[in-house]
Amino acid sequence: MRVALKECEWETIGADLLVIFDAREAITLDDPDGHVAALLTELRRAPQTAAELSGSLQRRGIPLSEEDVSGGLSGLDSLGLVEDADGRTLGDPDEDERHFSNLSFYGTYASLERRRAAFHRPMSQAHVLVLGVGGGGSSLVQCLAGLGVGEMTLVDQDRVESRNFARQFLYHHADLGRSKAERAAAWVRDYDPRIKVHAADRWVSAPEDLEDLIQGVDLVAGGLDGHPHANLWANEAAVRNGVPYVLGGANRSQLMYLSVDPGRTACLACDYADRPTGDGADAVAYRIVENMKLSNPLTGPMAMQVGSLLALEAQRYLTGYEPPRAAGHRVTLDLRNGLVPEWQPLPRNPDCKVCALAPAREGERG
């Protein structure tokens, strides 16, 4: 394997070597004889195998065997400083240029075991069902397209209105009165013709309304309005088909997102079952909020924040660069305290009839 050094800098301080890859942290290595600095210098010159590095260092008078170098590379790998040189690109110059920033991002998480390209390829092969292409959903579509998702199905039954322009930047004046789903799909095609995109101009009134659309998708993301239980229906469709569901939205003062990993985390129905009932103040407050008709105070910056949070969570599920942050949790960001996130676990209901619909996963059958 040819080993490549990531973009890092270092400086010798006495017997120590100070190495910085992520600007937030400095790595201090014991290097009294300068061998680590020499190894880094050789790696910066060109990607090499352990045998090649040993030869290069020995020619410089540094007596490190191939075994010594292999041990050093393992140490550097554990610190996130090296990666497999042959996995830094996608093998197509046009694709590499298109996804330059995406590959650079995955380079942060790449190692000798997992290549940058291995993070990107699942995204390029994924099919995401996007529910709603309004406020947060329109930004979500743009983020997914930028990440290079392979396929999207966009669901919405609304038409473009001038009031949408404050927060939905997929649309133009010429789109007024036209189907949002169709116009959003047209935007995706114009943005990147390599992304497959389908428009579904439909009203969702039951889980069955999504059954044909969810077949073959890898993730469901977004949020539906129009009925207080619309997202519960989407939750049931996702859980029934074993597909992760990433949901988000906003009210006047908070942004929120959560994700459901069927069979592994609580689902949205679990959360609803835990809500207070009866005539107490808490129960009445929940009912009022659920049925409130807001004038939609969502502004452009808020909508883009929601869309990007959903896209990041979708990216975590699809690429595995890190575990999903909101799996089984509601994450809220309050505008009144500077959008500091707070995590609240969704209560898992052992008797949840929706969770019981989740198909057993391979290797997880009881």
C-alpha positions in Angstrom: 0.0 0.0 0.0 1.2 3.5 -0.9 0.8 5.7 2.1 0.0 9.4 1.7 0.4 12.2 4.3 -2.5 14.4 5.0 -2.3 18.2 5.0 -0.4 18.8 8.2 2.4 21.0 9.4 5.0 20.3 12.1 7.8 21.8 14.0 10.5 20.4 16.3 10.6 21.8 19.9 13.5 20.3 21.7 12.9 16.5 21.9 9.3 16.9 20.9 7.6 17.2 17.5 4.5 19.4 17.4 2.1 18.3 14.6 -1.1 20.1 13.5 -3.7 18.7 11.2 -6.9 20.0 12.6 -6.4 23.7 13.7 -8.3 23.0 16.9 -5.7 20.7 18.3 -1.9 20.1 18.4 -0.4 16.7 18.6 2.9 16.4 20.6 5.1 13.4 19.7 8.2 12.3 21.5 10.9 12.5 18.8 14.4 12.9 20.3 16.2 11.4 17.4 14.2 13.2 14.7 13.0 9.9 13.1 9.3 10.9 13.1 10.1 14.3 11.5 12.2 12.5 8.8 9.3 10.1 8.1 6.9 12.9 7.7 9.3 14.7 5.4 9.6 11.7 3.2 5.9 11.2 3.1 5.4 14.9 2.1 7.8 14.4 -0.8 5.6 11.6 -2.3 3.3 8.7 -1.2 5.4 5.6 -0.6 5.1 2.1 0.6 6.7 1.1 3.9 9.6 -0.6 2.0 10.2 2.5 -0.1 10.1 4.7 2.9 12.6 2.5 4.7 15.0 2.7 1.7 14.6 6.4 1.4 15.4 6.9 5.1 18.3 4.6 5.1 19.8 6.5 2.2 19.6 9.6 4.4 21.5 7.7 7.2 18.4 6.9 9.3 18.5 3.2 10.1 14.8 2.3 10.1 13.8 -1.1 8.9 10.6 -1.8 6.9 9.1 -3.2 10.2 10.1 0.0 12.0 8.5 2.2 9.4 5.3 0.0 9.3 5.0 0.6 13.1 5.5 4.3 12.7 2.8 4.4 9.9 0.4 2.6 12.2 1.0 5.2 14.9 0.5 8.1 12.4 -2.7 6.4 11.2 -4.1 6.1 14.7 -3.6 9.9 14.9 -5.4 10.5 11.7 -2.4 11.8 9.8 -2.0 9.4 6.9 -4.3 7.6 4.4 -4.2 5.2 1.5 -2.8 7.2 -1.4 -4.6 5.2 -4.0 -8.1 6.0 -2.5 -7.8 9.8 -2.6 -9.5 10.1 -5.9 -12.5 8.7 -7.7 -10.5 7.7 -10.8 -12.2 10.1 -13.1 -10.7 13.6 -13.5 -14.0 15.3 -14.1 -15.6 13.6 -11.1 -12.5 14.4 -8.9 -12.8 18.1 -9.9 -16.6 18.1 -9.3 -16.2 16.6 -5.9 -12.9 18.2 -4.9 -14.3 19.7 -1.7 -16.4 16.6 -0.8 -13.3 14.4 -1.1 -11.3 16.9 0.9 -13.9 16.7 3.7 -13.8 12.9 3.7 -10.0 13.1 3.9 -10.5 14.3 7.5 -11.9 10.8 8.3 -9.9 8.7 5.8 -7.4 6.2 7.1 -5.2 3.3 5.8 -8.3 1.1 6.2 -11.0 3.4 4.6 -10.4 5.6 1.6 -11.8 9.0 0.8 -13.5 7.5 -2.3 -15.1 4.8 -0.1 -16.9 7.5 1.8 -18.2 9.3 -1.3 -19.3 6.3 -3.3 -22.2 5.3 -1.1 -23.5 8.9 -1.4 -23.2 8.7 -5.2 -25.2 5.5 -5.2 -27.8 6.5 -2.7 -31.5 7.2 -3.4 -33.1 9.7 -1.0 -36.8 10.3 -0.7 -37.3 14.0 0.2 -40.6 14.9 1.8 -41.4 18.5 1.2 -39.4 20.9 -0.9 -40.6 24.1 0.8 -38.6 25.9 3.6 -36.1 23.5 5.0 -36.7 20.9 2.2 -35.6 23.2 -0.6 -32.3 23.8 1.2 -32.0 20.1 1.9 -32.3 19.3 -1.8 -29.5 21.8 -2.6 -27.3 20.3 0.1 -27.9 16.7 -1.1 -27.2 17.8 -4.7 -23.9 19.4 -3.6 -22.9 16.3 -1.8 -23.4 14.3 -5.0 -26.3 12.1 -4.0 -27.1 9.7 -6.8 -30.9 9.9 -6.9 -33.7 11.8 -5.3 -37.5 11.5 -5.3 -39.1 14.8 -4.3 -42.6 14.9 -2.8 -44.7 18.0 -2.5 -48.2 19.0 -3.5 -47.8 22.8 -3.2 -47.4 25.4 -5.9 -44.8 28.1 -6.0 -46.0 31.4 -4.4 -44.2 34.7 -4.1 -44.3 34.5 -0.3 -41.9 31.5 -0.7 -39.1 33.6 -2.1 -38.0 34.8 1.4 -36.7 31.3 2.3 -36.9 28.9 -0.7 -34.1 29.7 -3.1 -34.7 26.9 -5.6 -37.5 28.9 -7.2 -37.7 31.8 -9.6 -40.4 34.3 -10.6 -41.1 32.3 -13.7 -42.1 29.3 -11.5 -45.0 31.1 -9.8 -48.1 28.9 -9.8 -46.2 25.8 -10.9 -45.6 22.5 -9.0 -42.9 22.8 -6.4 -41.9 19.2 -6.9 -41.6 19.6 -10.6 -39.6 22.9 -10.4 -37.3 21.5 -7.7 -36.6 18.5 -9.9 -35.9 20.8 -12.8 -33.4 22.7 -10.6 -31.6 19.5 -9.7 -31.3 18.5 -13.4 -29.9 21.9 -14.3 -27.5 21.8 -11.4 -26.1 18.4 -12.1 -27.5 16.2 -14.9 -25.8 13.2 -13.4 -28.3 13.1 -10.5 -31.4 11.1 -11.2 -34.4 13.0 -9.9 -38.2 12.2 -9.8 -41.0 14.5 -8.9 -44.1 13.3 -7.0 -46.8 16.0 -6.9 -49.1 14.4 -4.4 -50.9 14.9 -1.1 -49.9 12.4 1.7 -52.9 11.4 3.9 -51.7 7.9 5.1 -48.5 5.8 5.2 -49.8 3.9 2.2 -49.4 7.1 0.1 -45.7 6.7 0.3 -45.4 3.0 -0.2 -44.7 3.1 -3.9 -42.2 5.9 -3.5 -40.2 4.4 -0.6 -39.4 1.2 -2.4 -35.6 1.0 -3.1 -34.7 4.2 -1.3 -31.9 4.4 1.2 -33.1 7.2 3.4 -36.2 9.4 3.9 -35.6 13.1 4.8 -37.6 16.2 5.3 -40.9 17.1 6.8 -44.5 17.3 5.7 -47.1 19.9 6.6 -50.8 20.1 5.9 -51.9 17.7 8.6 -50.7 17.3 12.2 -50.1 13.6 11.7 -48.3 13.8 8.3 -44.9 13.1 9.7 -46.3 10.2 11.8 -47.5 8.7 8.5 -44.0 9.2 7.0 -42.4 7.7 10.1 -44.6 4.6 9.8 -43.8 4.1 6.1 -40.0 4.5 6.8 -40.0 2.1 9.8 -42.1 -0.5 8.0 -39.6 -0.5 5.2 -36.5 -0.4 7.4 -35.4 3.0 6.0 -33.8 5.7 8.2 -35.9 8.8 8.6 -34.4 12.3 9.2 -37.0 14.9 10.1 -36.7 18.6 11.0 -38.5 21.8 11.2 -38.9 25.1 13.1 -41.3 27.2 15.1 -41.0 30.9 16.0 -37.9 30.5 18.2 -36.5 27.0 17.8 -35.1 24.8 15.1 -35.4 21.1 15.6 -34.3 17.8 13.9 -34.3 14.2 14.8 -33.7 10.8 13.2 -35.2 7.4 13.4 -33.1 4.3 12.7 -35.8 1.5 12.4 -35.3 -1.4 14.8 -32.5 0.4 16.6 -33.9 3.6 18.0 -37.2 5.0 19.2 -39.5 6.3 16.4 -41.7 9.3 16.1 -44.7 7.2 17.2 -42.9 6.4 20.5 -42.4 10.1 21.1 -46.1 10.9 20.4 -47.2 8.0 22.8 -45.2 9.7 25.6 -47.0 13.0 25.3 -49.4 13.9 28.2 -53.1 13.2 27.8 -56.2 14.3 29.6 -57.2 17.8 30.6 -54.0 18.9 32.5 -52.2 22.1 31.4 -49.4 20.1 29.7 -51.8 18.0 27.7 -53.8 21.1 26.7 -50.7 22.9 25.7 -49.6 20.0 23.4 -53.0 19.9 21.7 -52.9 23.7 21.1 -49.4 23.6 19.6 -50.3 20.6 17.4 -53.3 22.4 15.9 -51.9 26.0 15.7 -52.0 27.6 12.3 -48.8 29.7 12.1 -48.2 32.3 9.5 -44.8 30.6 8.8 -42.2 32.9 10.4 -39.4 30.8 8.9 -36.8 33.1 7.3 -34.1 32.2 4.7 -31.2 31.8 7.3 -33.5 29.6 9.5 -34.6 27.4 6.5 -31.0 26.9 5.3 -30.0 26.0 8.9 -32.7 23.3 9.0 -31.9 22.0 5.5 -28.2 21.8 6.3 -28.8 20.0 9.6 -30.9 17.4 7.9 -28.4 17.0 5.1 -25.5 16.4 7.5 -27.5 13.8 9.4 -28.4 12.1 6.0 -24.7 12.2 5.1 -23.8 10.5 8.3 -26.3 7.6 7.6 -25.3 7.2 4.0 -21.5 7.5 4.2 -20.7 6.5 7.8 -18.1 9.2 8.2 -19.4 9.4 11.8 -22.4 7.9 13.6 -25.8 9.8 13.2 -25.9 12.6 15.8 -29.7 12.6 16.2 -30.5 8.9 16.1 -33.3 8.4 18.7 -33.0 12.0 19.9 -34.6 15.4 19.3 -32.0 18.1 18.8 -33.2 21.6 19.4 -31.4 24.9 18.6 -32.9 27.9 20.3 -32.7 31.2 18.6 -32.9 32.9 22.0 -29.6 31.4 23.2 -27.5 31.6 20.1 -28.5 28.2 18.6 -26.7 26.1 21.1 -27.9 22.5 20.4 -29.6 20.5 23.1 -30.2 16.7 22.9 -33.3 15.1 24.3 -33.7 11.3 24.0 -36.9 10.1 22.4 -38.6 7.8 24.9 -38.6 4.2 23.5 -42.0 2.6 23.9 -41.6 -1.2 24.2 -45.2 -1.6 23.1 -44.9 0.7 20.0 -47.0 -0.9 17.2 -45.0 1.1 14.6 -41.6 -0.1 15.9 -42.9 -3.7 15.8 -43.3 -3.3 12.0 -39.5 -2.8 11.5 -38.0 -5.6 9.5 -35.2 -7.6 11.2 -31.8 -6.6 10.1 -29.2 -9.0 8.8 -27.3 -10.3 11.8 -29.8 -8.9 14.3 -32.5 -11.5 14.2 -33.5 -12.7 17.6 
